[in-house]
Structure formats: structure tokens, C-alpha cells
Amino acid sequence: MIRAVAPGRVNLIGDHTDYMGGLALPMAIDLSTVVEGTRGGRRISLTSGEVDGMADIDLDDLLASNRDAANEPEWRRYVAAVASLVEPSEGFTGRISTTLPVGGGLSSSAALEIALALALGAAHGEDPRPLAELCRTAEHRATGVPTGIMDQLCILSGREGHAVLLDCHSLTVDHVPVPDEVDIVVDFIAPRTLEGSAYAERVAECATAETRIGPLRTASLDDLHVIQDPVVRARARHVIGENERVRLFAAAMRSGDWVGAGQAMTQSHASLAVDYGVSTDAMDAAVAAAVARPGVFGARMTGGGFGGCIVVLCARGADVPGRRVRPSGAARVTVD
């Protein structure tokens, strides 16, 4: 019996920076997706504990399986995309289950990709980068959305009790302690999907900004005056400012400055809402209500935007609606 477990992730700060090679500080969480079953044969046959239907992939015709999956439920497209990249030597029969809210901004898709890849026998050594790149490519094939590598790299680099500081240009990882004296709370506000959203437009706008001022990961706010288009300038301002907020947040967490860390989170949300235009009225209201509660240091939307969850940093035991999550270890696979 094969059992592959991949945690979800909550991004504490650093959204819409990863596809520009910037900084992000997510953490793997104690909610996960599990793929379990047996290897053998020449077909991948999977059912889901949460969604109707079945994925049935012919390993001898992966091209046709990908083509046929294009009009199938979303989770089957992920199975076909991952299988086409892993190219397993044998099939797999089993079941998918998850405790992650689908469309909640907690990276249920990346968790599925990674759990599938591990179950199908993808190489998984000490270096998480090759598998993270493979699963990111699977995401692109399954959805057509040009997402970054933050989710996959975080899930494959998680450490108990720590968040993961990522440099999405060098793909280096540094672990930042999340002590027990603070709580991380996620509160699901509204379902969302990045397919059909303006996500790809944001990627293109940032690429336009880079034609004027060079890589946003190394640019400064002083460089923005040469960008004439006010929308493109605002997108670049978010990415440049967000990279600095990640640095400030990481330093504050390491020094126990919860107020400073919370301020960086709340400022991040304002930038995502105003400069990047990926929040919603409901998300803004939820963040405002959260930061007004006693014991809350800061809050922000988390994930790609257009709905999903907010994340709150608060004193341990503070009265905050939502689910408390703890930093989890990395994805893993066991063979019985």
C-alpha cells in the first residue's frame, strides 16, 4: 500500500511575488491531501472522497488522456497532467481524500499535484526543487494559469514549527520559527478559482513593468517614476513593496515583534487590495473585522486572490473566528 500525504499551505506574507522571482513566506499546515492505493497494471484509476466521478488514465496513451481530460472535472485534469510529467512505469489504483477546502486559497491544487506525483513514484530526494518544478508545470497544464512556484516549494520544504522563507528566483529556502505563543488563524470567506480570473493579466502587467525598470525583485520604489501607465506602475509598486514587507515580517517573527509582523501583514493586504486589485469587498471587510479584535496583531487575504481565505496573526487563545493551523512538515510518502 502506497500512502502519499501533502499538506496545504497558508501564505503569511508575499503574494504575487513568486512568479516575478521575489520573496514569499508561507508555511505548510496541518490540513492535507492524501493519495493512497496500490501500484500495478497500465492504468491510473482514482476516486475522490469529496468529489463525484473517477479518473481513469491509460499509461500507454497519456497524450489522449490529457486531451480527454480537458473537458473533465478539474481534479481529473490534475491527475492527467501529473501523470504525463511523471511518466510512471506502472499504474495506480486508489483514492484521493483531503481536509483542505477546495478553492479556499490554501493550495489544495498544489497539495493534490504533489501527493499524486509521490504516489506515482516521482523522485523525491533532499532537493525539493525538481519535484516542485514538475508539479508547477502540471498546474500550468491543468489550468492554463501562469502561477509561480511558491505553493509547491513550500509544501515540499515544510518543517514542523516553522514557516518557509522562499527566494523564488534562486529557489533557496530558509526556515523561520513560528512559536507557540502566537496563533495563526485562517478564516474561509468565499470560494474562488484562478481560472477565468484576472490572474494572468497581473502577470502580464508585471512583465510590462519589467521592460521599463528591469527585474522587480531588484527594483526600488524610486524606479517607478519611469513607468507612465498608472495601472502597471501600481502593480510594480505592490511587488516591490511586498518583497520588502516579507523581509520585515521575517525579521519581526525572528525577534518576537508580533506587532511589527502584524503591521506588515495588514499593509500587505492594503497593497493587494489597492495596488494589485485582487481583493474583494468581502475580503476587505473580513480583514477589517479581524484587526479590530483584541489580541490580533495583523491580518490579510492569502493566496491568489479574488476570494478564498484570510490569515490572522494573533496572541495565543485570542477570540478570532476561523481555524487555527500549525506549521507542518513537508509532503511524504510511505510504502507498506
C-alpha atoms as one frame of an Amber mdcrd trajectory, in Angstrom:
protein
   0.000   0.000   0.000   1.275   3.422  -1.005   0.244   6.461   1.064   1.308
   9.930  -0.100   0.459  12.926   2.101   0.892  16.545   1.014  -0.012  19.419
   3.349  -1.736  22.560   2.219  -0.117  25.915   2.832  -1.111  29.314   4.100
   0.900  32.253   2.849   1.653  34.535   5.762   3.003  37.286   3.505   4.380
  37.702  -0.012   1.599  37.209  -2.553   2.024  37.747  -6.295   5.779  37.920
  -5.907   6.754  34.341  -6.717   6.161  34.466 -10.469   8.373  37.568 -10.543
  11.198  35.771  -8.750  10.541  37.599  -5.487  10.205  36.651  -1.824   7.377
  34.860  -0.035   6.861  33.499   3.468   4.268  30.729   3.557   4.013  27.756
   5.879   2.841  24.200   5.348  -0.185  23.498   7.543  -1.842  20.624   9.370
  -4.509  20.148   6.684  -3.606  17.841   3.829  -4.442  15.812   0.749  -3.839
  12.053   0.782  -3.495   9.673  -2.161  -3.434   6.026  -1.153  -3.612   2.786
  -3.078  -1.527   0.187  -4.880   0.758   0.283  -7.897   0.467  -2.101 -10.812
  -1.005  -2.534 -14.262  -1.097   0.060 -17.011  -3.898   2.338 -15.826  -4.300
   5.012 -13.180  -7.733   4.632 -11.590  -8.647   7.052  -8.825 -11.789   8.057
  -6.978 -12.235  11.055  -4.694 -13.658  11.083  -1.205 -15.038  14.595  -1.724
 -15.983  14.858  -5.407 -18.019  12.557  -7.642 -16.530  10.820 -10.634 -13.429
   8.832 -11.403 -10.099   9.428 -13.080  -9.125   6.609 -15.443  -5.838   7.229
 -17.242  -4.254   4.918 -19.812  -0.484   4.990 -19.335   0.037   3.777 -22.891
  -1.730   6.827 -24.300  -1.035   9.741 -21.959  -1.428  12.253 -24.793  -5.007
  11.138 -25.376  -5.655  11.073 -21.635  -4.591  14.713 -21.336  -6.726  15.677
 -24.317  -9.768  13.842 -22.985  -9.271  15.324 -19.504  -9.574  18.879 -20.840
 -13.371  18.635 -20.669 -13.492  16.632 -17.448 -13.846  17.814 -13.819 -10.876
  19.831 -12.642  -9.398  17.210 -10.336  -9.150  14.697 -13.228  -7.179  17.253
 -15.252  -4.608  17.368 -12.458  -4.284  13.582 -12.499  -3.707  13.556 -16.261
  -1.233  16.460 -16.119   0.830  14.942 -13.295   0.849  11.508 -14.919   2.054
  12.918 -18.237   5.048  14.525 -16.490   5.945  11.750 -14.044   5.544   9.059
 -16.748   5.229   6.249 -14.185   6.437   2.779 -15.092   3.271   1.218 -13.682
  -0.293   2.216 -12.963  -2.009   3.053  -9.695  -5.403   2.201  -8.217  -6.598
   4.119  -5.222  -8.435   7.003  -3.632  -7.905  10.721  -3.025  -9.088  12.417
   0.167  -8.498  15.887   1.585  -9.167  18.059   4.608  -8.357  21.201   2.598
 -11.180  23.461   1.374 -11.152  23.376  -2.435 -10.919  26.910  -3.793 -10.057
  28.278  -0.356  -6.665  29.769  -1.145  -4.812  27.124   0.907  -3.213  25.450
  -2.107  -5.415  22.394  -2.438  -4.314  22.090  -6.074  -0.570  22.000  -5.326
  -1.170  19.523  -2.493  -3.046  17.278  -4.948  -0.296  17.555  -7.556   2.444
  16.653  -5.085   0.536  13.790  -3.444  -0.239  12.359  -6.889   3.360  12.678
  -8.061   4.685  10.919  -4.955   2.086   8.168  -5.196   3.026   7.576  -8.840
   6.689   7.203  -7.931   8.198  10.610  -8.729  11.730  11.067  -7.429  11.729
  12.868  -4.076  15.164  13.479  -2.606  16.673  16.089  -0.320  16.425  18.768
  -3.008  12.742  19.761  -3.354  13.263  21.913  -6.440  12.954  19.346  -9.273
   9.659  17.959  -7.999   8.367  21.461  -7.240   9.130  22.496 -10.834   7.424
  19.384 -12.197   4.270  19.997 -10.176   4.225  23.671 -11.109   4.293  22.622
 -14.773   1.412  20.237 -14.051  -0.568  23.158 -12.629   0.021  25.121 -15.826
  -1.083  22.180 -17.976  -4.185  21.529 -15.906  -5.403  25.128 -15.605  -3.572
  27.349 -18.097  -2.918  29.836 -15.261   0.727  31.076 -15.148   1.228  30.554
 -11.417   4.539  30.764  -9.573   6.371  28.082  -7.629   5.631  29.212  -4.063
   2.973  26.607  -3.266   4.855  23.559  -4.483   8.192  24.624  -3.000   6.624
  25.371   0.385   4.762  22.056   0.557   7.954  20.152  -0.266  10.061  22.195
   2.202   7.806  22.435   5.252   9.217  21.975   8.729   7.317  21.437  11.975
   7.087  24.677  13.962   8.401  26.855  11.127   7.275  28.970   8.209   9.280
  28.845   4.982  11.049  31.923   3.643  11.403  31.409  -0.104  13.512  33.221
  -2.640  11.604  32.356  -5.803  14.487  33.426  -8.069  17.267  31.312  -6.566
  14.748  28.770  -5.164  16.534  28.849  -1.826  14.713  28.082   1.416  15.152
  29.404   4.946  13.008  28.326   7.888  11.537  30.939  10.235  10.239  29.809
  13.666   6.546  30.240  14.465   6.467  29.984  18.287   3.575  28.580  20.270
   2.899  31.964  21.890   1.176  33.181  18.720  -1.674  31.637  16.748  -2.178
  31.542  13.004  -5.881  31.518  12.118  -7.374  31.014   8.667 -10.958  32.047
   8.004 -12.652  30.932   4.790 -14.574  33.847   3.268 -15.638  32.932  -0.281
 -14.828  30.247  -2.870 -12.657  31.245  -5.772 -10.867  29.833  -8.778  -7.922
  31.378 -10.584  -9.149  30.023 -13.913 -11.069  32.774 -15.654  -9.805  35.389
 -13.179  -7.541  38.349 -13.913  -4.513  36.464 -12.540  -2.853  36.147 -15.953
  -3.435  39.877 -16.553  -1.476  40.677 -13.390   1.417  38.509 -14.567   1.431
  40.308 -17.914   1.261  43.751 -16.277   4.280  42.948 -14.123   6.152  41.694
 -17.173   5.408  45.031 -18.845   6.790  46.874 -15.820   9.994  44.867 -16.060
  10.538  46.018 -19.642  10.840  49.547 -18.211  12.735  49.112 -14.937  14.257
  45.629 -15.032  13.569  42.759 -12.617  11.074  43.800  -9.957  12.880  41.649
  -7.408  15.833  44.057  -7.532  13.970  47.297  -8.319  13.203  50.031  -5.802
  10.232  52.310  -5.348  12.386  55.146  -6.688  12.398  53.397 -10.077   8.622
  53.652 -10.513   8.576  57.198 -11.898   9.643  55.977 -15.344   6.506  53.820
 -15.697   3.875  56.026 -17.333   0.885  53.673 -17.195  -0.690  54.156 -13.734
  -2.035  50.595 -13.594   1.292  48.998 -14.483   3.014  51.341 -12.018   0.637
  50.251  -9.257   1.243  46.549  -9.977   5.004  47.079  -9.822   4.670  49.121
  -6.610   2.920  46.188  -4.952   5.570  43.644  -5.933   8.490  45.873  -4.916
   6.846  46.825  -1.625   5.750  43.259  -0.914   9.290  41.937  -1.187  10.358
  44.450   1.458   7.379  43.566   3.657   8.427  39.902   3.539  11.878  40.882
   4.824  10.357  42.992   7.598   7.918  40.254   8.589  10.635  37.592   8.735
  12.847  39.812  10.901   9.927  40.648  13.195   8.979  36.985  13.657  12.550
  36.063  14.490  12.791  38.826  17.108   9.345  38.244  18.628   7.988  41.585
  17.404   4.414  40.432  16.823   3.121  43.986  16.435   5.643  44.697  13.693
   4.851  41.408  11.958   1.136  42.162  12.121   1.580  45.630  10.705   3.444
  44.185   7.726   0.564  41.751   7.113  -2.098  44.452   7.262  -0.084  46.711
   4.967   0.286  43.786   2.586  -3.475  43.408   2.412  -3.939  47.098   1.644
  -1.426  46.809  -1.187  -3.109  43.705  -2.607  -6.477  45.463  -2.478  -5.466
  48.878  -3.840  -2.349  48.468  -5.968  -2.873  44.904  -7.148  -6.669  44.755
  -7.294  -7.038  41.121  -6.250  -9.119  41.507  -3.087 -12.918  41.778  -2.828
 -15.293  43.792  -0.654 -15.988  40.683   1.429 -12.276  40.010   1.944 -11.617
  43.644   2.882 -14.458  43.599   5.403 -13.209  40.353   6.935  -9.684  41.732
   7.346 -11.003  44.956   8.905 -13.167  42.984  11.354 -10.240  40.740  12.274
  -7.744  43.512  13.021 -10.341  45.222  15.241 -10.452  42.210  17.587  -8.466
  42.217  20.847  -5.277  40.220  20.627  -4.971  40.440  16.840  -1.632  41.723
  15.532  -2.478  41.710  11.825  -4.491  40.095   9.051  -4.540  39.850   5.278
  -6.047  37.966   2.391  -3.919  34.985   1.417  -3.347  33.214  -1.867  -4.008
  34.278  -5.432  -6.955  36.482  -4.520 -10.484  37.048  -5.853 -11.846  35.204
  -2.808 -10.556  32.413  -0.593  -9.288  32.821   2.983  -7.862  35.496   5.192
  -4.989  34.721   7.560  -4.692  36.271  11.023  -1.702  36.555  13.359  -2.882
  36.836  16.951  -1.979  36.166  20.558  -2.421  32.576  21.612  -6.041  31.868
  22.511  -7.405  35.183  21.198 -11.089  35.109  20.279 -10.803  35.033  16.483
 -13.208  33.179  14.173 -11.749  30.563  11.868  -9.464  27.581  12.178  -6.160
  27.623  13.989  -3.444  25.982  11.925   0.034  24.936  12.936   3.209  24.688
  10.849   3.512  21.224   9.361   6.295  19.085   7.988   6.842  18.505   4.279
   4.998  16.151   1.947   5.905  12.487   2.433   5.206   9.033   1.047   5.176
   5.678   2.824   5.144   2.168   1.377   3.722  -0.735   3.408
